[in-house]
Amino acid sequence: MNSKQNRGRTAYHAGVAAEDSVAQHYMRSGLPVLARRWRGLSGEIDLVVQDGDGLVFIEVKKSRSHAQAATMLSQRQLQRIYGAGTEFLDTQPKGQLTDIRFDLACVDSTGAISIIENLSMMA
């Protein structure tokens, strides 16, 4: 295995570990995880959690710092997440009428988690 493959493998496992930590964070807050790495035609949602009658779609980013992780979410990626969220709603009893929000969970190199709630489309 070459060094590029090793870096990719390490990044993959770090991402999975970050998603697991964020899932635990939401579950400790009383929000059960409904789906992990849910994939629709538009893209993938890292985590979907139940918040009362509503849903939270969560994108997890891991980097050295929370600030650096937050800058890793591109406009195009956010649009894909929104599209996948719309598709996920089609699987729910209330469909598109379901209350939703989109969160960005940033995980730094120490494993600390910072949540940016209710993302909106960036200008």
NUPAGU-573641 format. One record per residue (C-alpha): residue number from 1; x negated, y, z negated. Coordinates in nm, 2 decimals. Each point is the difference from the previous one (the first is absolute). Layout:
% NUPAGU-573641
pos,px,py,pz
NUM,X,Y,Z
...
END
This chain:
% NUPAGU-573641
pos,px,py,pz
1,0.00,0.00,0.00
2,-0.14,0.34,0.10
3,0.00,0.31,-0.22
4,0.29,0.16,0.19
5,0.21,-0.32,-0.08
6,-0.11,0.01,-0.36
7,0.11,0.37,-0.03
8,0.33,-0.08,0.16
9,0.06,-0.29,-0.23
10,-0.10,0.20,-0.31
11,0.23,0.29,0.11
12,0.29,-0.25,0.05
13,-0.04,-0.15,-0.34
14,-0.04,0.34,-0.17
15,0.32,0.11,0.17
16,0.19,-0.31,-0.12
17,-0.13,0.06,-0.35
18,0.10,0.36,0.02
19,0.35,-0.10,0.11
20,0.03,-0.25,-0.28
21,-0.10,0.27,-0.25
22,0.26,0.24,0.14
23,0.27,-0.27,0.00
24,-0.08,-0.07,-0.37
25,0.02,0.38,-0.07
26,0.35,0.03,0.15
27,0.11,-0.33,-0.18
28,-0.12,0.14,-0.33
29,0.21,0.30,0.07
30,0.31,-0.22,0.04
31,0.01,0.00,0.38
32,0.00,-0.36,0.14
33,-0.19,-0.07,0.32
34,0.23,-0.11,0.28
35,-0.26,-0.04,0.27
36,-0.38,0.01,0.06
37,-0.15,0.07,0.34
38,0.34,0.00,0.16
39,-0.04,0.02,0.38
40,0.25,0.14,0.24
41,-0.03,0.10,0.37
42,-0.11,0.35,-0.09
43,-0.27,-0.11,-0.25
44,-0.07,-0.13,-0.35
45,0.10,0.12,-0.34
46,-0.24,-0.09,-0.28
47,0.26,-0.02,-0.27
48,0.37,0.03,-0.04
49,0.14,0.04,-0.35
50,0.35,0.03,-0.13
51,0.08,0.33,-0.19
52,0.36,-0.04,-0.13
53,0.22,-0.01,0.30
54,-0.28,0.15,0.22
55,-0.33,-0.11,0.15
56,-0.35,0.13,-0.01
57,-0.23,-0.07,0.29
58,-0.36,0.02,-0.10
59,-0.32,0.04,0.20
60,-0.31,-0.10,-0.20
61,-0.34,0.16,0.08
62,-0.32,-0.09,-0.17
63,-0.32,0.21,0.01
64,-0.27,0.14,-0.23
65,0.23,0.28,-0.13
66,0.37,0.07,0.00
67,-0.06,0.31,0.22
68,-0.19,-0.20,0.26
69,0.27,-0.27,-0.01
70,0.27,0.26,0.06
71,-0.17,0.14,0.31
72,0.00,-0.35,0.15
73,0.37,0.01,0.09
74,0.04,0.13,0.35
75,0.31,0.16,0.15
76,0.03,-0.29,0.25
77,-0.02,-0.25,-0.28
78,0.26,0.18,-0.20
79,0.23,-0.01,0.30
80,-0.05,-0.37,0.03
81,0.08,-0.05,-0.37
82,0.32,0.21,0.04
83,0.10,-0.21,0.30
84,-0.06,-0.32,-0.19
85,0.20,0.13,-0.30
86,0.29,0.07,0.23
87,-0.02,-0.36,0.13
88,-0.02,-0.13,-0.36
89,0.32,0.19,-0.08
90,0.18,-0.21,0.26
91,-0.05,-0.30,-0.24
92,0.17,0.17,-0.29
93,0.37,0.00,-0.09
94,0.04,0.38,0.02
95,-0.22,0.01,0.31
96,-0.11,0.35,0.10
97,0.21,0.14,-0.29
98,-0.25,-0.14,-0.25
99,-0.18,0.26,-0.22
100,-0.37,-0.01,0.09
101,-0.33,0.17,-0.06
102,-0.35,-0.05,0.13
103,-0.29,0.00,-0.24
104,-0.38,0.00,0.06
105,-0.19,-0.20,-0.26
106,-0.37,0.10,-0.01
107,-0.24,-0.24,-0.18
108,-0.35,0.12,-0.07
109,-0.32,-0.20,-0.05
110,0.07,-0.05,-0.37
111,0.34,-0.14,0.08
112,0.19,0.30,-0.14
113,0.33,0.07,0.18
114,0.14,0.33,0.10
115,0.35,0.01,0.15
116,0.12,0.28,0.24
117,0.38,-0.04,-0.01
118,0.24,0.09,0.28
119,-0.23,0.05,0.29
120,0.15,0.20,0.29
121,-0.12,0.03,0.35
122,-0.31,0.21,0.01
123,-0.01,0.30,0.23
END
